[in-house]
Each structure stands twice: as C-alpha cells, then as structure tokens.
Amino acid sequence: MSGDGRRPDDWSVVVPVLNEADELGGLLAGVAAAGEVWVVDGGSDDGSRTIARRMGAHVITGVRGRGIQLQRGAAEAQRPYLLLVHGDVRLPEGWAPLLATALERPGVVAAAFRLRVRGRGWRLRLLERLVDLRSGWGQRPYGDQGLALRRCTYLAVGGVRPLPLMEDLELVERLGRHGRLALVPAAVQVSDRRWRALGVWRTAWRNARLRRAWRRGQDPQQLAELYQSGLPPQRLYQKAQRTPAGSRVQPWRW
C-alpha cells in the first residue's frame, strides 16, 4: 500500500489509553477518516474500550505502560504513515495534509504539532510558548503533541521501546540522529488536567527532574511509579535518588 500521506486513509493512528472516556471520543471523531485507528487499552475501567469500539477503532487489550502500548499498536499498523497520539488530544482540521507537507521537507524524518492547552491563565500560555521553543529550536516534541512519521522510518529506527516512561523522548532522540523533526504550523488541543493537581510550574519542574534522573540512568520503571505517585517535585526527586530497585510506589493515573 502506498500514498503521499495527504489523505487520512494513508494513515494508521495509534492511541494508548488508560481511563480516557471523557476525552477519547473527541480524538476518535477527528481521525474517523484515517485508514485505521488502533486504540491500545492499559486496563481502563471507565468504558474507554466501549467508546473506541463504537467509534470504529480496533481495540487491543492486555498491556499496560505507554511504551509497550504504542509498540503493540504500531506493530499492527499497515498504512504507509503512522501517527502516535495520546487519547486526550484534539487534532486540527486537515491534520493529514499538514503532516504530509512537513514530512516532505528535505531531511525531515518526523513531525509533530504545536501544543495548546484547553485552560485559562497566563502560565499556560507561557508554557505553550516554551513548548514551541523546545519542539522547534530544541527538536524535542513530546507524545502529547502527536508524533508522525513514515512507517518505513519507524521500522528503520527500531520503533518505540517498551518503556513505562520517557518512551516518547527516547524515540525522538533516536529519530534526531537520522534527521530533523518538523514542527507543523498548527496546534493540537490537550486537556489541562495534568497541570491542575500540582500547578503549571511545579508540574514542569517535576517532569524536568524525572528527565534528569532518566538521563542519569535511573530505572524507567521506578520513575514511572514515582511519576504516577503524584509526589511534589522536591520529594519526588529525593525519592528517585534513593529508591532501591524493585520497590513499589502506589500507582496513579497518567
């Protein structure tokens, strides 16, 4: 099967979910014309799987952890273009030709959207600008911006690793060794829920500390458990430094 990516039918969309009933329908409505949609469920108990099936998506169950969920869904994908995207995202109109145009640029191996958060306040607006800088100038878009690439490129670089955390950053860094990552001049809309619990800056600080711990070789499974625990940034980082292998932290939702 071949295509230039400008038609949604050229795309396989892979969506890892865990209790996304409130948000999933909006994403699936936006990708209804895609060639295939794979929703990989990590054990939802809120009806996410039912929503996905009703909206025509293929549903995979029995795996938990975004890295392995993405890996499983991408392994089933058959279309020439692949979009990896979180379940709380809303894609812009005309997402397929926007991504295809970006991927046609010389030296580009993957593309992502700008990020816009559904919420009010100057802190969120500043966060969006910083994400634009990190993604464009810094060449580090994350999974909540959607990651688009040709399926052949995905296979050539070895695909998503089955990591419980940092799976998007790890893939982006590998892709960056093969070419540039383009930032599409359109934005996805995402829920503000992940910034509500700790606040914008404390959440950003927490995530930066987790990335630092990961780069220093901390076990991704331990980091995922700390991330899910909801600890504030300073306590989380201190715990990451002293958490022994094999210890457990009470899980929380993504």
Salt bridges, closest charged atoms under 4 A:
ASP9 OD2 - ARG7 NH1 3.72
ASP9 OD1 - ARG79 NH2 3.45
ASP10 OD1 - ARG7 NH2 3.08
GLU20 OE2 - ARG193 NH2 2.48
GLU23 OE1 - ARG90 NH2 3.10
GLU23 OE1 - ARG118 NH2 2.63
ASP41 OD2 - ARG49 NH1 2.75
ASP88 OD2 - ARG194 NH2 2.66
GLU104 OE1 - ARG6 NH2 2.87
GLU128 OE2 - ARG125 NH2 2.75
GLU128 OE1 - ARG129 NH1 3.73
ASP132 OD2 - ARG114 NH1 3.70
ASP132 OD2 - ARG116 NH2 3.19
ASP144 OD2 - ARG194 NH1 2.79
GLU167 OE2 - ARG66 NE 3.58
GLU170 OE2 - ARG161 NH1 3.10
GLU170 OE1 - ARG174 NH2 2.75
GLU173 OE2 - ARG140 NE 3.56
GLU173 OE2 - ARG215 NH1 2.73
ASP192 OD1 - ARG196 NH1 2.41
GLU225 OE2 - ARG248 NH1 2.57
